[in-house]
């Protein structure tokens, strides 16, 4: 193993390993069971009607392949940085740089989207101001240490699961539920199902957060491969129950036109009292996702800064809290600016393209593992890579164009950096 892929226990720049299996699963759940389930169902229904359910299955299948590839790689390379490290170690510097670039840029946009979701649910008239305040507050939580972040995320997950369970129970037991609505719009074409899968994949994408915390997990070779599929499986069960509920209560047409589908489901089921609870739950869910996103982006920023793909000053680790404090502050500052200025829908599409590109590199890296290194079955990285590319290019054209342009800019930055380094050695 390349020495850069691991950090010695006595190294003053090493992060503290104190996250167990339950902490890792909780962080994964907090990243996945967030604002995505409150926001992604309506556009998915618009794309595919009730065929969003096959889209959900497709998104989950791609996510499973990505999760398996990421878990095997994380067990082999338990260092902060996720696919940035895996791509660098298995495919070469360029692919690691491109994966890290896609993750940092795409997930920074996703941070802004989650912050704006907090504002939209908590105080719609001042969404941008609330979004900035949320970014500042959660950056401070992360700065105080990842263990505190895991405890906070555990509370967030409990609240969100309780809200989603209430919607499912109320919806399915109400007189408004009609199973015949599951057949409405089920004849959507393959393109519609793909687009729905791409939109719903956004809600699954948080499982890699466990892998990016590899340097802070106890016994990563055992913990990470168990935590990733466990968190993903729980999330899929929750999403399937919620998707079926909103479809049988609202129907595909009303779901597609809804801006707050879970709150509308509660109202249609005759539980008006539940609607404000759902609104509060959505805000809490977005906070949980934002916390985990900032955590993951800052760790990848740390790894890239260690290798000078980003400014070296960002590689500093706080002497007391043992967290990458400069990276966290830099990420928080950029996200705060974006949250004050950008549109949430554009941020989500842009983020999805970057995340799928990131996982495509992860699957390519997993293909190179040997059986002795814990290689997954060959079909896993093949399906994962093909699925990532398929879903990425099924996104709206504006997302594809802007995402491809940003990846090209990242590749150009790598080339310029290499040329300057070569000139400096002359």
ABEGO torsion letter per residue (X at the ends): XBAAABBBAABAABBBBABBAAAAAAAAAAAABBAAAAAAAAAAAAAAEAAAAAAAAAAAAAAAAAAAAAAAAAAABBBBGEAAAAAAAAAEAAAAAAAAAAAAAAAAAAAAAAAAAAAAAABAAAAAAAAAAAAAAAAAAAAAEAAAAAAAAAAAAAAAAAAAAAAAAAAAABAABBAAAAABGAABBAAAAAAAAAAAAAAAAAAAAAAAAAAABBGAAAAAAAAAAAAAAAAAAAAAAAAAAAAAAAEAAAAAABABAAAAAAAAAGBAAAAAAAAAAAAAAAAAAAAAAAAAAAAAAAAAAAAGABBAAAABBBAAAGBBAAAAAAAAAAAAAAAAABBAAAAAAAAAAAAAAAAAAAAAAAAABBAAAGBBBAAAAAAAAAAAAAAAAABBAAAAAAAAAAAAAAAAAAAAAAAAAAAAAX
